[in-house]
Structure formats: C-alpha cells, structure tokens
C-alpha cells in the first residue's frame, strides 16, 4: 500500500507518468498507472527508449494471428450482412452476382434437405401404415376365433395376407387408422 501511495504522489507532484505492477506471493496483482497514460503506452515507450524487447517473436506471432483473425471475422460479419440483404448498395455488379450465386446455392441445398426430410417422413408414414394393417389383421383374427389354430397359421404368413384381410373384411366391426402427428406436412405436397 505504501508503494502504491508513493507512486500516486510522484505522479501528481512531479507530473510524471508512473506505472507500478506488483504481484503478491498469493498471486494477487496490484497495479497503478498515471491517469494521463495507459499501461500499453508505457510499455511501448519503455521498449523504444531502452531497446529491450518485452515481447519475443512468439508473442508478436500471436499478436499478428489475433489481428488476422479479427480482420477475417470483420470480413465475415460484412458478408453475413450482405447475405441478409443489408449494406448491398456499395457492392458492384460482380460482387452482386457472387452474392446471388451464393444465395441460390444455399436455397438449392435447403430445398434438397427439405425433400430428404419429406422422403423420410413418407417412408415413416408407410411403415406406420404397414404396421397398422398388420395390427388390423391380427385383431380380425383374434375376433374370429382365438382358439382356432388355422387363423394362427394365417397370421404367421402361411396364406396371402391381403386375401385373408379381404375374406374377413366384412366381419371386422371397426378399424384403426393412424393419424399423422403433423397433418400440415401432408397438405403441402
């Protein structure tokens, strides 16, 4: 605390640029920097006047990499705004054509993914309908005569499934029908 107090006094009384950084044994950091400057400015000035390198090549490389990534990020932000239709008045004809092509490619990829989803849902619905028919058939067999072994053999596939269903259609008092969970998907196509 005494050192920090003296650094503040020197800064005010002598109108000097003072910067103090102290690391305690506990690992806690204490710092003071004159209000008229920043720590980075102080370190740059120290580097220029003393000729000592505070940053090695590894740090400079990392700093350059950070700057490159920041520029790349800024470019991507601009491109994203353009894709959203913002700030396109500054683009020339070629840039607009590239943007249009990118949007068309995105739309075609999106439509292909949607069609894949629709095919998957149709296949799922077909499987559900097949299972429903299977269950209807088994239910009809159970209502006919649960003790009759011939009907059990029919259920196991000895006879043609569709013919047995047609034979017993009139005897079935009701039927189950699976309703789609999202009926609006079937209305679109």
Secondary structure, DSSP 8 states (H G I E B T S, - for coil): -HHHHHHHHHHHHS----EEEEE-TTS-EEEEE-TTS-HHHHHHHHHHHH---SS-HHHHHHHHHHHHHHHHHHHHHHHHHHHTT-S-TT--HHHHHHHHHHHHHHHHHHHHHHHHHHHHHHHHHHHHHHHHHHHHHHHHHHHH-TT-HHHHHHHTTSS-HHHHHHHTGGG-S-------S-HHHHH--
